[in-house]
């Protein structure tokens, strides 16, 4: 005699040899029902700013800056994707620094980084400390070549 048993989130099915010899009559649920909610990118190519995958970043205190930077990156056609969006990401970082309680600097939490200057003051970091290494390398290689 076959039977089912639910253990937590799992359903365990115990079969007799006779039931195991028969072809399965189980039909799995239709996956299309789960795909009704759009993901990050809508079918028309636009960004779904309401996607839970963005964690509320698009609507927080730096929402405008986030949407500008993320949108720029998404639509970037540069060979090094997003390299044309540095100004937008710099504005986003500046906004993050205005709201340290909302957007804590994880490096500061780990004690690996000295506090930066307050907003409005010049940064003590050099531009190469603020940019991703691949962009710095590209900038340096083009400067050396010219």
N, CA, C and O atoms as CSV, one atom per row, in Angstrom:
chain,resi,resn,atom,element,x,y,z
A,1,UNK,N,N,0.840,-1.176,0.000
A,1,UNK,CA,C,0.000,0.000,0.000
A,1,UNK,C,C,0.887,1.241,0.000
A,1,UNK,O,O,1.719,1.409,0.891
A,2,UNK,N,N,0.713,2.108,-0.993
A,2,UNK,CA,C,1.478,3.347,-1.100
A,2,UNK,C,C,0.842,4.424,-0.234
A,2,UNK,O,O,-0.365,4.413,0.004
A,3,UNK,N,N,1.663,5.347,0.230
A,3,UNK,CA,C,1.142,6.474,1.003
A,3,UNK,C,C,2.125,7.635,0.963
A,3,UNK,O,O,3.295,7.466,0.619
A,4,UNK,N,N,1.625,8.836,1.327
A,4,UNK,CA,C,2.427,10.067,1.374
A,4,UNK,C,C,2.576,10.508,2.817
A,4,UNK,O,O,1.708,10.282,3.660
A,5,UNK,N,N,3.694,11.137,3.064
A,5,UNK,CA,C,3.941,11.693,4.385
A,5,UNK,C,C,4.625,13.046,4.186
A,5,UNK,O,O,5.592,13.149,3.431
A,6,UNK,N,N,4.126,14.078,4.859
A,6,UNK,CA,C,4.753,15.389,4.762
A,6,UNK,C,C,5.688,15.581,5.940
A,6,UNK,O,O,5.299,15.439,7.100
A,7,UNK,N,N,6.927,15.907,5.615
A,7,UNK,CA,C,7.945,16.161,6.635
A,7,UNK,C,C,8.459,17.572,6.393
A,7,UNK,O,O,9.252,17.817,5.484
A,8,UNK,N,N,7.992,18.489,7.225
A,8,UNK,CA,C,8.369,19.890,7.029
A,8,UNK,C,C,7.833,20.387,5.708
A,8,UNK,O,O,6.635,20.288,5.442
A,9,UNK,N,N,8.713,20.925,4.875
A,9,UNK,CA,C,8.305,21.449,3.570
A,9,UNK,C,C,8.291,20.371,2.494
A,9,UNK,O,O,7.859,20.630,1.371
A,10,UNK,N,N,8.755,19.171,2.816
A,10,UNK,CA,C,8.878,18.093,1.837
A,10,UNK,C,C,7.713,17.118,1.920
A,10,UNK,O,O,7.133,16.900,2.983
A,11,UNK,N,N,7.388,16.540,0.771
A,11,UNK,CA,C,6.383,15.493,0.705
A,11,UNK,C,C,7.111,14.211,0.299
A,11,UNK,O,O,7.724,14.157,-0.766
A,12,UNK,N,N,7.045,13.177,1.147
A,12,UNK,CA,C,7.718,11.909,0.891
A,12,UNK,C,C,6.654,10.898,0.481
A,12,UNK,O,O,5.650,10.713,1.168
A,13,UNK,N,N,6.899,10.245,-0.661
A,13,UNK,CA,C,5.943,9.255,-1.169
A,13,UNK,C,C,6.572,7.870,-1.036
A,13,UNK,O,O,7.669,7.619,-1.536
A,14,UNK,N,N,5.848,6.968,-0.345
A,14,UNK,CA,C,6.289,5.595,-0.188
A,14,UNK,C,C,5.476,4.737,-1.148
A,14,UNK,O,O,4.245,4.752,-1.113
A,15,UNK,N,N,6.164,3.990,-2.004
A,15,UNK,CA,C,5.503,3.179,-3.019
A,15,UNK,C,C,5.724,1.688,-2.771
A,15,UNK,O,O,6.753,1.267,-2.242
A,16,UNK,N,N,4.723,0.907,-3.172
A,16,UNK,CA,C,4.907,-0.542,-3.193
A,16,UNK,C,C,5.590,-0.894,-4.507
A,16,UNK,O,O,5.658,-0.055,-5.405
A,17,UNK,N,N,6.088,-2.097,-4.636
A,17,UNK,CA,C,6.742,-2.512,-5.882
A,17,UNK,C,C,5.752,-2.473,-7.041
A,17,UNK,O,O,6.124,-2.134,-8.165
A,18,UNK,N,N,4.507,-2.815,-6.775
A,18,UNK,CA,C,3.486,-2.808,-7.829
A,18,UNK,C,C,3.233,-1.380,-8.330
A,18,UNK,O,O,3.152,-1.140,-9.535
A,19,UNK,N,N,3.109,-0.442,-7.392
A,19,UNK,CA,C,2.870,0.949,-7.788
A,19,UNK,C,C,4.077,1.539,-8.509
A,19,UNK,O,O,3.926,2.356,-9.417
A,20,UNK,N,N,5.273,1.122,-8.101
A,20,UNK,CA,C,6.495,1.614,-8.731
A,20,UNK,C,C,6.614,1.107,-10.168
A,20,UNK,O,O,7.214,1.778,-11.008
A,21,UNK,N,N,6.059,-0.052,-10.460
A,21,UNK,CA,C,6.145,-0.638,-11.797
A,21,UNK,C,C,5.218,0.076,-12.791
A,21,UNK,O,O,5.438,-0.003,-13.999
A,22,UNK,N,N,4.187,0.770,-12.297
A,22,UNK,CA,C,3.243,1.479,-13.172
A,22,UNK,C,C,3.843,2.826,-13.603
A,22,UNK,O,O,4.619,3.427,-12.861
A,23,UNK,N,N,3.478,3.300,-14.817
A,23,UNK,CA,C,3.913,4.649,-15.223
A,23,UNK,C,C,3.284,5.696,-14.304
A,23,UNK,O,O,2.154,5.532,-13.845
A,24,UNK,N,N,4.010,6.745,-14.049
A,24,UNK,CA,C,3.539,7.795,-13.152
A,24,UNK,C,C,2.355,8.546,-13.767
A,24,UNK,O,O,2.332,8.819,-14.967
A,25,UNK,N,N,1.387,8.867,-12.932
A,25,UNK,CA,C,0.238,9.654,-13.387
A,25,UNK,C,C,0.277,11.065,-12.780
A,25,UNK,O,O,-0.684,11.825,-12.904
A,26,UNK,N,N,1.376,11.400,-12.135
A,26,UNK,CA,C,1.510,12.704,-11.483
A,26,UNK,C,C,1.764,13.776,-12.538
A,26,UNK,O,O,2.606,13.610,-13.420
A,27,UNK,N,N,1.032,14.863,-12.434
A,27,UNK,CA,C,1.252,16.009,-13.310
A,27,UNK,C,C,1.771,17.152,-12.458
A,27,UNK,O,O,1.152,17.538,-11.467
A,28,UNK,N,N,2.903,17.682,-12.854
A,28,UNK,CA,C,3.499,18.786,-12.111
A,28,UNK,C,C,2.745,20.064,-12.398
A,28,UNK,O,O,2.153,20.226,-13.465
A,29,UNK,N,N,2.771,20.982,-11.426
A,29,UNK,CA,C,2.102,22.275,-11.581
A,29,UNK,C,C,2.683,23.045,-12.739
A,29,UNK,O,O,3.824,22.814,-13.140
A,30,UNK,N,N,1.902,23.961,-13.278
A,30,UNK,CA,C,2.331,24.778,-14.400
A,30,UNK,C,C,3.230,25.895,-13.887
A,30,UNK,O,O,2.806,26.707,-13.064
A,31,UNK,N,N,4.472,25.941,-14.370
A,31,UNK,CA,C,5.433,26.952,-13.913
A,31,UNK,C,C,5.063,28.353,-14.383
A,31,UNK,O,O,5.560,29.340,-13.841
A,32,UNK,N,N,4.186,28.448,-15.398
A,32,UNK,CA,C,3.834,29.775,-15.919
A,32,UNK,C,C,3.152,30.628,-14.868
A,32,UNK,O,O,3.246,31.854,-14.922
A,33,UNK,N,N,2.468,30.014,-13.910
A,33,UNK,CA,C,1.790,30.774,-12.873
A,33,UNK,C,C,2.781,31.572,-12.032
A,33,UNK,O,O,2.479,32.686,-11.603
A,34,UNK,N,N,3.957,31.008,-11.799
A,34,UNK,CA,C,4.967,31.671,-10.969
A,34,UNK,C,C,5.656,32.804,-11.718
A,34,UNK,O,O,6.194,33.718,-11.094
A,35,UNK,N,N,5.646,32.756,-13.046
A,35,UNK,CA,C,6.353,33.753,-13.842
A,35,UNK,C,C,5.490,34.958,-14.170
A,35,UNK,O,O,5.893,35.797,-14.976
A,36,UNK,N,N,4.314,35.066,-13.566
A,36,UNK,CA,C,3.441,36.190,-13.855
A,36,UNK,C,C,4.053,37.513,-13.409
A,36,UNK,O,O,3.838,38.542,-14.050
A,37,UNK,N,N,4.818,37.494,-12.313
A,37,UNK,CA,C,5.458,38.721,-11.856
A,37,UNK,C,C,6.715,38.964,-12.678
A,37,UNK,O,O,7.538,38.063,-12.847
A,38,UNK,N,N,6.863,40.190,-13.193
A,38,UNK,CA,C,8.066,40.469,-13.976
A,38,UNK,C,C,9.302,40.513,-13.079
A,38,UNK,O,O,9.207,40.782,-11.881
A,39,UNK,N,N,10.440,40.251,-13.668
A,39,UNK,CA,C,11.695,40.317,-12.925
A,39,UNK,C,C,12.273,41.724,-12.990
A,39,UNK,O,O,11.532,42.704,-13.071
A,40,UNK,N,N,13.580,41.820,-12.954
A,40,UNK,CA,C,14.254,43.117,-12.969
A,40,UNK,C,C,14.051,43.848,-14.289
A,40,UNK,O,O,13.848,45.062,-14.310
A,41,UNK,N,N,14.106,43.103,-15.390
A,41,UNK,CA,C,13.952,43.713,-16.705
A,41,UNK,C,C,12.591,43.318,-17.270
A,41,UNK,O,O,12.272,42.133,-17.373
A,42,UNK,N,N,11.803,44.306,-17.629
A,42,UNK,CA,C,10.473,44.069,-18.191
A,42,UNK,C,C,10.594,43.548,-19.621
A,42,UNK,O,O,11.639,43.719,-20.249
A,43,UNK,N,N,9.549,42.921,-20.141
A,43,UNK,CA,C,9.613,42.387,-21.513
A,43,UNK,C,C,9.991,43.433,-22.566
A,43,UNK,O,O,10.577,43.080,-23.589
A,44,UNK,N,N,9.671,44.702,-22.338
A,44,UNK,CA,C,10.022,45.750,-23.313
A,44,UNK,C,C,11.454,46.268,-23.131
A,44,UNK,O,O,11.877,47.166,-23.859
A,45,UNK,N,N,12.209,45.710,-22.163
A,45,UNK,CA,C,13.605,46.110,-21.946
A,45,UNK,C,C,13.794,47.175,-20.883
A,45,UNK,O,O,14.927,47.487,-20.516
A,46,UNK,N,N,12.700,47.741,-20.382
A,46,UNK,CA,C,12.798,48.747,-19.326
A,46,UNK,C,C,13.120,48.087,-17.988
A,46,UNK,O,O,12.929,46.883,-17.813
A,47,UNK,N,N,13.604,48.883,-17.064
A,47,UNK,CA,C,13.925,48.380,-15.721
A,47,UNK,C,C,12.662,48.415,-14.876
A,47,UNK,O,O,11.936,49.408,-14.873
A,48,UNK,N,N,12.403,47.329,-14.159
A,48,UNK,CA,C,11.271,47.248,-13.237
A,48,UNK,C,C,11.730,47.787,-11.894
A,48,UNK,O,O,12.306,47.051,-11.093
A,49,UNK,N,N,11.480,49.066,-11.642
A,49,UNK,CA,C,11.954,49.703,-10.414
A,49,UNK,C,C,11.248,49.161,-9.176
A,49,UNK,O,O,11.702,49.401,-8.058
A,50,UNK,N,N,10.150,48.436,-9.354
A,50,UNK,CA,C,9.426,47.855,-8.221
A,50,UNK,C,C,9.864,46.429,-7.914
A,50,UNK,O,O,9.283,45.789,-7.038
A,51,UNK,N,N,10.863,45.923,-8.605
A,51,UNK,CA,C,11.330,44.559,-8.384
A,51,UNK,C,C,11.888,44.434,-6.964
A,51,UNK,O,O,12.717,45.244,-6.548
A,52,UNK,N,N,11.430,43.411,-6.214
A,52,UNK,CA,C,11.964,43.232,-4.862
A,52,UNK,C,C,13.464,42.946,-4.848
A,52,UNK,O,O,14.119,43.095,-3.816
A,53,UNK,N,N,14.006,42.536,-5.997
A,53,UNK,CA,C,15.437,42.242,-6.068
A,53,UNK,C,C,16.288,43.505,-5.874
A,53,UNK,O,O,17.481,43.403,-5.588
A,54,UNK,N,N,15.693,44.681,-6.025
A,54,UNK,CA,C,16.439,45.928,-5.821
A,54,UNK,C,C,16.458,46.334,-4.355
A,54,UNK,O,O,17.126,47.303,-3.995
A,55,UNK,N,N,15.747,45.619,-3.516
A,55,UNK,CA,C,15.796,45.857,-2.078
A,55,UNK,C,C,15.354,47.244,-1.657
A,55,UNK,O,O,15.815,47.739,-0.629
A,56,UNK,N,N,14.488,47.882,-2.401
A,56,UNK,CA,C,14.008,49.205,-2.035
A,56,UNK,C,C,14.962,50.330,-2.372
A,56,UNK,O,O,14.688,51.486,-2.049
A,57,UNK,N,N,16.070,50.022,-3.010
A,57,UNK,CA,C,17.060,51.058,-3.326
A,57,UNK,C,C,16.481,52.146,-4.224
A,57,UNK,O,O,16.877,53.307,-4.120
A,58,UNK,N,N,15.555,51.786,-5.101
A,58,UNK,CA,C,15.004,52.755,-6.045
A,58,UNK,C,C,14.057,53.735,-5.380
A,58,UNK,O,O,13.715,54.759,-5.972
A,59,UNK,N,N,13.625,53.440,-4.154
A,59,UNK,CA,C,12.671,54.329,-3.499
A,59,UNK,C,C,13.193,54.902,-2.182
A,59,UNK,O,O,12.462,55.623,-1.503
A,60,UNK,N,N,14.415,54.608,-1.811
A,60,UNK,CA,C,14.990,55.130,-0.571
A,60,UNK,C,C,15.392,56.585,-0.717
A,60,UNK,O,O,15.069,57.216,-1.723
A,61,UNK,N,N,16.096,57.135,0.278
A,61,UNK,CA,C,16.497,58.540,0.220
A,61,UNK,C,C,17.439,58.850,-0.949
A,61,UNK,O,O,17.548,60.002,-1.367
A,62,UNK,N,N,18.105,57.844,-1.466
A,62,UNK,CA,C,18.991,58.034,-2.625
A,62,UNK,C,C,18.394,57.385,-3.868
A,62,UNK,O,O,19.118,57.007,-4.789
A,63,UNK,N,N,17.072,57.259,-3.885
A,63,UNK,CA,C,16.384,56.585,-4.987
A,63,UNK,C,C,16.632,57.222,-6.345
A,63,UNK,O,O,16.858,56.518,-7.329
A,64,UNK,N,N,16.593,58.536,-6.407
A,64,UNK,CA,C,16.801,59.227,-7.691
A,64,UNK,C,C,18.207,58.944,-8.215
A,64,UNK,O,O,18.393,58.607,-9.385
A,65,UNK,N,N,19.189,59.087,-7.332
A,65,UNK,CA,C,20.581,58.845,-7.728
A,65,UNK,C,C,20.785,57.375,-8.116
A,65,UNK,O,O,21.508,57.077,-9.067
A,66,UNK,N,N,20.144,56.459,-7.377
A,66,UNK,CA,C,20.262,55.034,-7.695
A,66,UNK,C,C,19.671,54.751,-9.070
A,66,UNK,O,O,20.286,54.054,-9.878
A,67,UNK,N,N,18.491,55.280,-9.341
A,67,UNK,CA,C,17.850,55.032,-10.636
A,67,UNK,C,C,18.685,55.607,-11.779
A,67,UNK,O,O,18.774,55.004,-12.849
A,68,UNK,N,N,19.296,56.773,-11.556
A,68,UNK,CA,C,20.141,57.360,-12.608
A,68,UNK,C,C,21.357,56.469,-12.866
A,68,UNK,O,O,21.666,56.157,-14.016
A,69,UNK,N,N,22.041,56.061,-11.805
A,69,UNK,CA,C,23.261,55.266,-11.961
A,69,UNK,C,C,22.952,53.873,-12.520
A,69,UNK,O,O,23.621,53.410,-13.443
A,70,UNK,N,N,21.942,53.212,-11.962
A,70,UNK,CA,C,21.612,51.861,-12.416
A,70,UNK,C,C,21.079,51.894,-13.845
A,70,UNK,O,O,21.412,51.029,-14.655
A,71,UNK,N,N,20.252,52.892,-14.153
A,71,UNK,CA,C,19.736,53.024,-15.512
A,71,UNK,C,C,20.848,53.278,-16.508
A,71,UNK,O,O,20.855,52.707,-17.598
A,72,UNK,N,N,21.782,54.128,-16.138
A,72,UNK,CA,C,22.928,54.412,-17.007
A,72,UNK,C,C,23.722,53.128,-17.260
A,72,UNK,O,O,24.098,52.836,-18.395
A,73,UNK,N,N,23.972,52.368,-16.199
A,73,UNK,CA,C,24.728,51.120,-16.339
A,73,UNK,C,C,23.972,50.133,-17.230
A,73,UNK,O,O,24.565,49.506,-18.108
A,74,UNK,N,N,22.678,49.998,-17.007
A,74,UNK,CA,C,21.876,49.043,-17.782
A,74,UNK,C,C,21.879,49.378,-19.271
A,74,UNK,O,O,21.954,48.482,-20.112
A,75,UNK,N,N,21.797,50.660,-19.592
A,75,UNK,CA,C,21.717,51.072,-20.992
A,75,UNK,C,C,23.081,51.377,-21.605
A,75,UNK,O,O,23.157,51.762,-22.772
A,76,UNK,N,N,24.151,51.214,-20.845
A,76,UNK,CA,C,25.494,51.532,-21.332
A,76,UNK,C,C,25.866,50.664,-22.531
A,76,UNK,O,O,25.648,49.452,-22.531
A,77,UNK,N,N,26.428,51.305,-23.546
A,77,UNK,CA,C,26.881,50.599,-24.750
A,77,UNK,C,C,28.410,50.558,-24.835
A,77,UNK,O,O,28.968,50.075,-25.820
A,78,UNK,N,N,29.078,51.063,-23.804
A,78,UNK,CA,C,30.538,51.114,-23.820
A,78,UNK,C,C,31.124,49.699,-23.800
A,78,UNK,O,O,30.491,48.755,-23.329
A,79,UNK,N,N,32.330,49.579,-24.315
A,79,UNK,CA,C,33.009,48.278,-24.318
A,79,UNK,C,C,33.185,47.773,-22.887
A,79,UNK,O,O,32.968,46.594,-22.611
A,80,UNK,N,N,33.577,48.662,-21.983
A,80,UNK,CA,C,33.630,48.332,-20.566
A,80,UNK,C,C,32.341,48.876,-19.962
A,80,UNK,O,O,32.263,50.042,-19.576
A,81,UNK,N,N,31.339,48.017,-19.888
A,81,UNK,CA,C,29.981,48.425,-19.513
A,81,UNK,C,C,29.989,49.289,-18.256
A,81,UNK,O,O,30.573,48.922,-17.236
A,82,UNK,N,N,29.337,50.431,-18.347
A,82,UNK,CA,C,29.209,51.325,-17.216
A,82,UNK,C,C,30.329,52.333,-17.075
A,82,UNK,O,O,30.263,53.197,-16.201
A,83,UNK,N,N,31.349,52.253,-17.901
A,83,UNK,CA,C,32.459,53.198,-17.756
A,83,UNK,C,C,32.028,54.624,-18.098
A,83,UNK,O,O,32.716,55.582,-17.746
A,84,UNK,N,N,30.903,54.766,-18.777
A,84,UNK,CA,C,30.377,56.094,-19.086
A,84,UNK,C,C,29.444,56.607,-17.982
A,84,UNK,O,O,28.826,57.661,-18.134
A,85,UNK,N,N,29.342,55.870,-16.880
A,85,UNK,CA,C,28.412,56.220,-15.804
A,85,UNK,C,C,29.118,56.636,-14.514
A,85,UNK,O,O,28.489,56.688,-13.457
A,86,UNK,N,N,30.388,56.925,-14.585
A,86,UNK,CA,C,31.147,57.214,-13.366
A,86,UNK,C,C,30.583,58.401,-12.596
A,86,UNK,O,O,30.540,58.380,-11.366
A,87,UNK,N,N,30.156,59.426,-13.307
A,87,UNK,CA,C,29.607,60.602,-12.628
A,87,UNK,C,C,28.326,60.238,-11.870
A,87,UNK,O,O,28.111,60.702,-10.750
A,88,UNK,N,N,27.486,59.417,-12.479
A,88,UNK,CA,C,26.243,58.998,-11.812
A,88,UNK,C,C,26.544,58.179,-10.557
A,88,UNK,O,O,25.904,58.366,-9.522
A,89,UNK,N,N,27.508,57.282,-10.647
A,89,UNK,CA,C,27.852,56.463,-9.475
A,89,UNK,C,C,28.544,57.294,-8.399
A,89,UNK,O,O,28.403,57.016,-7.208
A,90,UNK,N,N,29.290,58.311,-8.816
A,90,UNK,CA,C,29.903,59.213,-7.839
A,90,UNK,C,C,28.811,59.979,-7.075
A,90,UNK,O,O,28.907,60.149,-5.860
A,91,UNK,N,N,27.787,60.434,-7.783
A,91,UNK,CA,C,26.664,61.120,-7.135
A,91,UNK,C,C,25.937,60.169,-6.184
A,91,UNK,O,O,25.497,60.581,-5.111
A,92,UNK,N,N,25.810,58.906,-6.572
A,92,UNK,CA,C,25.166,57.911,-5.714
A,92,UNK,C,C,25.986,57.699,-4.438
A,92,UNK,O,O,25.422,57.658,-3.344
A,93,UNK,N,N,27.305,57.565,-4.564
A,93,UNK,CA,C,28.158,57.407,-3.385
A,93,UNK,C,C,28.075,58.632,-2.476
A,93,UNK,O,O,28.057,58.496,-1.253
A,94,UNK,N,N,28.025,59.812,-3.060
A,94,UNK,CA,C,27.902,61.042,-2.271
A,94,UNK,C,C,26.596,61.014,-1.486
A,94,UNK,O,O,26.566,61.386,-0.313
A,95,UNK,N,N,25.534,60.579,-2.120
A,95,UNK,CA,C,24.246,60.494,-1.431
A,95,UNK,C,C,24.320,59.457,-0.303
A,95,UNK,O,O,23.811,59.697,0.792
A,96,UNK,N,N,24.945,58.319,-0.563
A,96,UNK,CA,C,25.084,57.289,0.479
A,96,UNK,C,C,25.789,57.858,1.710
A,96,UNK,O,O,25.423,57.544,2.843
A,97,UNK,N,N,26.794,58.691,1.481
A,97,UNK,CA,C,27.542,59.265,2.605
A,97,UNK,C,C,26.681,60.231,3.423
A,97,UNK,O,O,26.949,60.440,4.606
A,98,UNK,N,N,25.658,60.818,2.813
A,98,UNK,CA,C,24.755,61.721,3.530
A,98,UNK,C,C,23.832,60.964,4.483
A,98,UNK,O,O,23.297,61.548,5.426
A,99,UNK,N,N,23.646,59.673,4.241
A,99,UNK,CA,C,22.737,58.847,5.043
A,99,UNK,C,C,23.456,57.609,5.564
A,99,UNK,O,O,23.099,56.494,5.186
A,100,UNK,N,N,24.467,57.778,6.430
A,100,UNK,CA,C,25.253,56.621,6.887
A,100,UNK,C,C,24.423,55.620,7.695
A,100,UNK,O,O,24.756,54.435,7.724
A,101,UNK,N,N,23.366,56.064,8.341
A,101,UNK,CA,C,22.520,55.127,9.081
A,101,UNK,C,C,21.739,54.222,8.162
A,101,UNK,O,O,21.452,53.076,8.506
A,102,UNK,N,N,21.395,54.729,6.997
A,102,UNK,CA,C,20.621,53.967,6.022
A,102,UNK,C,C,21.522,53.131,5.118
A,102,UNK,O,O,21.157,52.024,4.722
A,103,UNK,N,N,22.694,53.661,4.797
A,103,UNK,CA,C,23.639,52.996,3.900
A,103,UNK,C,C,25.011,52.942,4.570
A,103,UNK,O,O,25.898,53.713,4.205
A,104,UNK,N,N,25.204,52.051,5.540
A,104,UNK,CA,C,26.506,52.012,6.232
A,104,UNK,C,C,27.619,51.540,5.294
A,104,UNK,O,O,27.409,50.709,4.410
A,105,UNK,N,N,28.790,52.093,5.517
A,105,UNK,CA,C,29.976,51.695,4.753
A,105,UNK,C,C,30.503,50.413,5.374
A,105,UNK,O,O,30.997,50.426,6.501
A,106,UNK,N,N,30.403,49.317,4.658
A,106,UNK,CA,C,30.809,48.022,5.211
A,106,UNK,C,C,32.300,47.982,5.536
A,106,UNK,O,O,32.716,47.261,6.444
A,107,UNK,N,N,33.099,48.744,4.809
A,107,UNK,CA,C,34.526,48.776,5.100
A,107,UNK,C,C,34.772,49.444,6.443
A,107,UNK,O,O,35.648,49.021,7.197
A,108,UNK,N,N,33.995,50.499,6.751
A,108,UNK,CA,C,34.132,51.159,8.050
A,108,UNK,C,C,33.737,50.215,9.176
A,108,UNK,O,O,34.370,50.208,10.231
A,109,UNK,N,N,32.694,49.420,8.959
A,109,UNK,CA,C,32.233,48.486,9.981
A,109,UNK,C,C,33.294,47.451,10.315
A,109,UNK,O,O,33.401,47.006,11.457
A,110,UNK,N,N,34.078,47.071,9.315
A,110,UNK,CA,C,35.123,46.071,9.520
A,110,UNK,C,C,36.404,46.698,10.061
A,110,UNK,O,O,37.348,45.986,10.403
A,111,UNK,N,N,36.442,48.013,10.140
A,111,UNK,CA,C,37.621,48.702,10.654
A,111,UNK,C,C,38.782,48.723,9.690
A,111,UNK,O,O,39.924,48.923,10.103
A,112,UNK,N,N,38.511,48.520,8.405
A,112,UNK,CA,C,39.583,48.468,7.424
A,112,UNK,C,C,39.815,49.796,6.733
A,112,UNK,O,O,40.734,49.923,5.925
A,113,UNK,N,N,38.993,50.784,7.041
A,113,UNK,CA,C,39.092,52.040,6.309
A,113,UNK,C,C,38.987,53.205,7.274
A,113,UNK,O,O,38.183,53.180,8.206
A,114,UNK,N,N,39.798,54.220,7.048
A,114,UNK,CA,C,39.730,55.406,7.885
A,114,UNK,C,C,38.511,56.225,7.483
A,114,UNK,O,O,38.087,56.167,6.329
A,115,UNK,N,N,37.945,56.981,8.405
A,115,UNK,CA,C,36.791,57.809,8.045
A,115,UNK,C,C,37.160,58.804,6.957
A,115,UNK,O,O,38.249,59.378,6.954
A,116,UNK,N,N,36.226,58.995,6.033
A,116,UNK,CA,C,36.460,59.945,4.954
A,116,UNK,C,C,36.041,61.329,5.403
A,116,UNK,O,O,35.446,61.502,6.467
A,117,UNK,N,N,36.360,62.308,4.578
A,117,UNK,CA,C,35.973,63.673,4.904
A,117,UNK,C,C,34.453,63.781,4.878
A,117,UNK,O,O,33.774,62.979,4.239
A,118,UNK,N,N,33.933,64.774,5.575
A,118,UNK,CA,C,32.484,64.946,5.619
A,118,UNK,C,C,31.994,65.462,4.273
A,118,UNK,O,O,32.778,66.009,3.498
A,119,UNK,N,N,30.676,65.289,3.979
A,119,UNK,CA,C,30.152,65.753,2.694
A,119,UNK,C,C,30.426,67.237,2.500
A,119,UNK,O,O,30.292,68.035,3.428
A,120,UNK,N,N,30.808,67.590,1.292
A,120,UNK,CA,C,31.112,68.981,0.985
A,120,UNK,C,C,32.594,69.286,1.058
A,120,UNK,O,O,33.053,70.257,0.456
A,121,UNK,N,N,33.357,68.472,1.788
A,121,UNK,CA,C,34.796,68.662,1.873
A,121,UNK,C,C,35.468,67.793,0.813
A,121,UNK,O,O,34.916,66.763,0.424
A,122,UNK,N,N,36.640,68.187,0.345
A,122,UNK,CA,C,37.348,67.356,-0.630
A,122,UNK,C,C,37.714,66.008,-0.008
A,122,UNK,O,O,38.038,65.920,1.176
A,123,UNK,N,N,37.656,64.991,-0.812
A,123,UNK,CA,C,37.976,63.649,-0.339
A,123,UNK,C,C,39.483,63.488,-0.180
A,123,UNK,O,O,40.262,64.032,-0.963
A,124,UNK,N,N,39.881,62.746,0.829
A,124,UNK,CA,C,41.305,62.491,1.033
A,124,UNK,C,C,41.783,61.335,0.163
A,124,UNK,O,O,42.983,61.075,0.074
A,125,UNK,N,N,40.835,60.634,-0.484
A,125,UNK,CA,C,41.206,59.530,-1.355
A,125,UNK,C,C,41.556,60.055,-2.734
A,125,UNK,O,O,40.950,61.013,-3.215
A,126,UNK,N,N,42.526,59.433,-3.363
A,126,UNK,CA,C,42.852,59.810,-4.725
A,126,UNK,C,C,41.793,59.235,-5.653
A,126,UNK,O,O,41.096,58.298,-5.262
A,127,UNK,N,N,41.643,59.757,-6.865
A,127,UNK,CA,C,40.634,59.242,-7.790
A,127,UNK,C,C,40.787,57.743,-8.039
A,127,UNK,O,O,39.787,57.045,-8.206
A,128,UNK,N,N,42.017,57.237,-8.066
A,128,UNK,CA,C,42.204,55.812,-8.313
A,128,UNK,C,C,41.688,54.957,-7.161
A,128,UNK,O,O,41.364,53.788,-7.371
A,129,UNK,N,N,41.599,55.516,-5.928
A,129,UNK,CA,C,41.044,54.766,-4.801
A,129,UNK,C,C,39.526,54.670,-4.899
A,129,UNK,O,O,38.922,53.774,-4.309
A,130,UNK,N,N,38.902,55.590,-5.641
A,130,UNK,CA,C,37.451,55.639,-5.733
A,130,UNK,C,C,36.919,54.873,-6.932
A,130,UNK,O,O,35.722,54.590,-6.983
A,131,UNK,N,N,37.752,54.529,-7.891
A,131,UNK,CA,C,37.314,53.868,-9.113
A,131,UNK,C,C,37.606,52.379,-9.060
A,131,UNK,O,O,38.536,51.949,-8.378
A,132,UNK,N,N,36.805,51.582,-9.785
A,132,UNK,CA,C,37.103,50.158,-9.889
A,132,UNK,C,C,38.463,49.943,-10.543
A,132,UNK,O,O,38.844,50.712,-11.425
A,133,UNK,N,N,39.204,48.913,-10.131
A,133,UNK,CA,C,40.567,48.704,-10.640
A,133,UNK,C,C,40.650,48.583,-12.160
A,133,UNK,O,O,41.623,49.048,-12.754
A,134,UNK,N,N,39.643,47.960,-12.811
A,134,UNK,CA,C,39.732,47.784,-14.256
A,134,UNK,C,C,39.637,49.121,-14.991
A,134,UNK,O,O,40.222,49.276,-16.063
A,135,UNK,N,N,38.903,50.092,-14.427
A,135,UNK,CA,C,38.808,51.404,-15.056
A,135,UNK,C,C,40.107,52.170,-14.848
A,135,UNK,O,O,40.563,52.871,-15.752
A,136,UNK,N,N,40.705,52.047,-13.674
A,136,UNK,CA,C,41.988,52.690,-13.410
A,136,UNK,C,C,43.046,52.129,-14.361
A,136,UNK,O,O,43.845,52.879,-14.922
A,137,UNK,N,N,43.043,50.802,-14.537
A,137,UNK,CA,C,44.022,50.172,-15.417
A,137,UNK,C,C,43.843,50.658,-16.850
A,137,UNK,O,O,44.823,50.935,-17.541
A,138,UNK,N,N,42.581,50.762,-17.301
A,138,UNK,CA,C,42.315,51.229,-18.660
A,138,UNK,C,C,42.781,52.677,-18.825
A,138,UNK,O,O,43.370,53.031,-19.846
A,139,UNK,N,N,42.517,53.507,-17.820
A,139,UNK,CA,C,42.924,54.914,-17.874
A,139,UNK,C,C,44.445,55.032,-17.919
A,139,UNK,O,O,45.001,55.817,-18.686
A,140,UNK,N,N,45.104,54.232,-17.078
A,140,UNK,CA,C,46.572,54.276,-17.032
A,140,UNK,C,C,47.176,53.798,-18.347
A,140,UNK,O,O,48.140,54.381,-18.844
A,141,UNK,N,N,46.599,52.723,-18.913
A,141,UNK,CA,C,47.177,52.191,-20.151
A,141,UNK,C,C,46.984,53.171,-21.322
A,141,UNK,O,O,47.849,53.280,-22.191
A,142,UNK,N,N,45.852,53.877,-21.338
A,142,UNK,CA,C,45.654,54.855,-22.406
A,142,UNK,C,C,46.550,56.083,-22.203
A,142,UNK,O,O,46.988,56.696,-23.176
A,143,UNK,N,N,46.825,56.445,-20.935
A,143,UNK,CA,C,47.695,57.582,-20.663
A,143,UNK,C,C,49.137,57.258,-21.057
A,143,UNK,O,O,49.851,58.114,-21.580
A,144,UNK,N,N,49.560,56.012,-20.801
A,144,UNK,CA,C,50.926,55.596,-21.141
A,144,UNK,C,C,51.095,55.519,-22.655
A,144,UNK,O,O,52.155,55.856,-23.183
A,145,UNK,N,N,50.039,55.071,-23.358
A,145,UNK,CA,C,50.110,54.913,-24.809
A,145,UNK,C,C,50.192,56.253,-25.521
A,145,UNK,O,O,50.727,56.326,-26.628
A,146,UNK,N,N,49.669,57.328,-24.907
A,146,UNK,CA,C,49.667,58.634,-25.598
A,146,UNK,C,C,50.856,59.474,-25.273
A,146,UNK,O,O,50.982,60.588,-25.781
